[in-house]
Amino acid sequence: RVEFRIRPNEFSFVFGDGHWLTTRDPGRPFTTKAALARDITHRYLTKGVFHPSLETTYGADFRVDGGRWRAVSGTVTIQGPELDLEAVTATPVLVD
């Protein structure tokens, strides 16, 4: 019996405006609460339509008949779909 343990190693956030961020942290779903250290964010400097995407690089380990886990040589990168995102101008307003 052969078992595999597949794990994401790296996330490349491609923002669609020439900028990207590569990290081992997948981030978390967006909320309206204040930004925390685990948030993955990007500020678009111009308004317009952008096509961001996510590339995820996976690594794996295997074992045979319940033996010792061994690393699989190499990684696989999967390109996620591009999304349509419109960046618009917003004006911050201070309220109490």
ZADO-1210 file (C-alpha; in nm, 4 decimals, padded with zeros to 6 digits):
<atoms>
<atom x="00.0000" y="00.0000" z="00.0000" code="ARG" pos="1"/>
<atom x="00.1323" y="00.3447" z="-00.0982" code="VAL" pos="2"/>
<atom x="00.0105" y="00.6582" z="00.0815" code="GLU" pos="3"/>
<atom x="00.0624" y="01.0202" z="-00.0227" code="PHE" pos="4"/>
<atom x="00.0530" y="01.3360" z="00.1887" code="ARG" pos="5"/>
<atom x="00.0046" y="01.6363" z="-00.0398" code="ILE" pos="6"/>
<atom x="00.0441" y="01.9883" z="00.0977" code="ARG" pos="7"/>
<atom x="00.0526" y="02.3433" z="-00.0359" code="PRO" pos="8"/>
<atom x="00.4035" y="02.4883" z="00.0021" code="ASN" pos="9"/>
<atom x="00.3697" y="02.8348" z="-00.1483" code="GLU" pos="10"/>
<atom x="00.1040" y="03.0799" z="-00.2634" code="PHE" pos="11"/>
<atom x="00.1676" y="03.3431" z="-00.5310" code="SER" pos="12"/>
<atom x="-00.0969" y="03.6146" z="-00.5376" code="PHE" pos="13"/>
<atom x="-00.0889" y="03.7758" z="-00.8827" code="VAL" pos="14"/>
<atom x="-00.2761" y="04.1059" z="-00.8533" code="PHE" pos="15"/>
<atom x="-00.3108" y="04.1776" z="-01.2252" code="GLY" pos="16"/>
<atom x="-00.1431" y="04.5191" z="-01.2145" code="ASP" pos="17"/>
<atom x="00.2172" y="04.4024" z="-01.2419" code="GLY" pos="18"/>
<atom x="00.2526" y="04.3314" z="-00.8686" code="HIS" pos="19"/>
<atom x="00.2498" y="03.9987" z="-00.6887" code="TRP" pos="20"/>
<atom x="00.3116" y="03.8521" z="-00.3445" code="LEU" pos="21"/>
<atom x="00.4585" y="03.5074" z="-00.2751" code="THR" pos="22"/>
<atom x="00.4127" y="03.3613" z="00.0724" code="THR" pos="23"/>
<atom x="00.3730" y="03.0338" z="00.2620" code="ARG" pos="24"/>
<atom x="00.0614" y="03.1785" z="00.4290" code="ASP" pos="25"/>
<atom x="-00.2675" y="03.1275" z="00.2398" code="PRO" pos="26"/>
<atom x="-00.4278" y="03.4260" z="00.4133" code="GLY" pos="27"/>
<atom x="-00.7890" y="03.4072" z="00.5263" code="ARG" pos="28"/>
<atom x="-01.1314" y="03.5130" z="00.4027" code="PRO" pos="29"/>
<atom x="-01.1881" y="03.8884" z="00.3941" code="PHE" pos="30"/>
<atom x="-01.3892" y="04.0445" z="00.6760" code="THR" pos="31"/>
<atom x="-01.4793" y="04.4039" z="00.7501" code="THR" pos="32"/>
<atom x="-01.2796" y="04.3950" z="01.0749" code="LYS" pos="33"/>
<atom x="-00.9446" y="04.5703" z="01.1045" code="ALA" pos="34"/>
<atom x="-00.6576" y="04.4113" z="00.9135" code="ALA" pos="35"/>
<atom x="-00.4656" y="04.1479" z="01.1070" code="LEU" pos="36"/>
<atom x="-00.1192" y="04.0052" z="01.0469" code="ALA" pos="37"/>
<atom x="-00.2603" y="03.7058" z="00.8549" code="ARG" pos="38"/>
<atom x="-00.4464" y="03.9200" z="00.6002" code="ASP" pos="39"/>
<atom x="-00.3172" y="03.9218" z="00.2439" code="ILE" pos="40"/>
<atom x="-00.3919" y="04.2665" z="00.1054" code="THR" pos="41"/>
<atom x="-00.3065" y="04.4760" z="-00.1972" code="HIS" pos="42"/>
<atom x="-00.3772" y="04.8403" z="-00.2760" code="ARG" pos="43"/>
<atom x="-00.4439" y="04.9286" z="-00.6391" code="TYR" pos="44"/>
<atom x="-00.2975" y="05.2691" z="-00.7215" code="LEU" pos="45"/>
<atom x="-00.5238" y="05.3374" z="-01.0180" code="THR" pos="46"/>
<atom x="-00.8844" y="05.2619" z="-01.0894" code="LYS" pos="47"/>
<atom x="-00.9699" y="05.0145" z="-01.3628" code="GLY" pos="48"/>
<atom x="-01.0435" y="04.6488" z="-01.4315" code="VAL" pos="49"/>
<atom x="-00.7805" y="04.3981" z="-01.3204" code="PHE" pos="50"/>
<atom x="-00.7523" y="04.0200" z="-01.3498" code="HIS" pos="51"/>
<atom x="-00.6000" y="03.8807" z="-01.0276" code="PRO" pos="52"/>
<atom x="-00.5283" y="03.5112" z="-00.9790" code="SER" pos="53"/>
<atom x="-00.3596" y="03.2707" z="-00.7398" code="LEU" pos="54"/>
<atom x="-00.0857" y="03.0165" z="-00.8152" code="GLU" pos="55"/>
<atom x="-00.0443" y="02.7398" z="-00.5570" code="THR" pos="56"/>
<atom x="00.2686" y="02.5243" z="-00.5429" code="THR" pos="57"/>
<atom x="00.2266" y="02.1783" z="-00.3902" code="TYR" pos="58"/>
<atom x="00.4780" y="01.9331" z="-00.2478" code="GLY" pos="59"/>
<atom x="00.4204" y="01.5761" z="-00.1329" code="ALA" pos="60"/>
<atom x="00.5499" y="01.2926" z="00.0822" code="ASP" pos="61"/>
<atom x="00.4898" y="00.9200" z="00.0368" code="PHE" pos="62"/>
<atom x="00.5303" y="00.5997" z="00.2313" code="ARG" pos="63"/>
<atom x="00.5002" y="00.2320" z="00.1485" code="VAL" pos="64"/>
<atom x="00.3225" y="-00.0176" z="00.3778" code="ASP" pos="65"/>
<atom x="00.3115" y="00.2241" z="00.6737" code="GLY" pos="66"/>
<atom x="00.6868" y="00.2876" z="00.6596" code="GLY" pos="67"/>
<atom x="00.8795" y="00.6103" z="00.6965" code="ARG" pos="68"/>
<atom x="00.7503" y="00.9195" z="00.5131" code="TRP" pos="69"/>
<atom x="00.9806" y="01.0318" z="00.2285" code="ARG" pos="70"/>
<atom x="00.9686" y="01.3485" z="00.0228" code="ALA" pos="71"/>
<atom x="00.8565" y="01.3298" z="-00.3386" code="VAL" pos="72"/>
<atom x="01.1157" y="01.5014" z="-00.5572" code="SER" pos="73"/>
<atom x="00.9920" y="01.8278" z="-00.7105" code="GLY" pos="74"/>
<atom x="00.6746" y="02.0321" z="-00.6808" code="THR" pos="75"/>
<atom x="00.3669" y="02.1061" z="-00.8912" code="VAL" pos="76"/>
<atom x="00.2272" y="02.4564" z="-00.9433" code="THR" pos="77"/>
<atom x="-00.1413" y="02.4971" z="-01.0246" code="ILE" pos="78"/>
<atom x="-00.2602" y="02.8224" z="-01.1812" code="GLN" pos="79"/>
<atom x="-00.6006" y="02.9341" z="-01.0538" code="GLY" pos="80"/>
<atom x="-00.8484" y="03.1129" z="-01.2794" code="PRO" pos="81"/>
<atom x="-00.8224" y="03.4863" z="-01.3397" code="GLU" pos="82"/>
<atom x="-01.1061" y="03.6874" z="-01.1907" code="LEU" pos="83"/>
<atom x="-01.2515" y="04.0189" z="-01.3052" code="ASP" pos="84"/>
<atom x="-01.1986" y="04.2878" z="-01.0417" code="LEU" pos="85"/>
<atom x="-01.2918" y="04.6526" z="-01.0798" code="GLU" pos="86"/>
<atom x="-01.0985" y="04.8958" z="-00.8612" code="ALA" pos="87"/>
<atom x="-01.2931" y="05.2170" z="-00.8037" code="VAL" pos="88"/>
<atom x="-01.2127" y="05.5372" z="-00.6213" code="THR" pos="89"/>
<atom x="-01.3328" y="05.5524" z="-00.2615" code="ALA" pos="90"/>
<atom x="-01.3265" y="05.8450" z="-00.0229" code="THR" pos="91"/>
<atom x="-01.2586" y="05.7636" z="00.3425" code="PRO" pos="92"/>
<atom x="-01.4970" y="05.9291" z="00.5870" code="VAL" pos="93"/>
<atom x="-01.4245" y="05.9641" z="00.9601" code="LEU" pos="94"/>
<atom x="-01.7253" y="05.8832" z="01.1787" code="VAL" pos="95"/>
<atom x="-01.7609" y="05.8470" z="01.5517" code="ASP" pos="96"/>
</atoms>
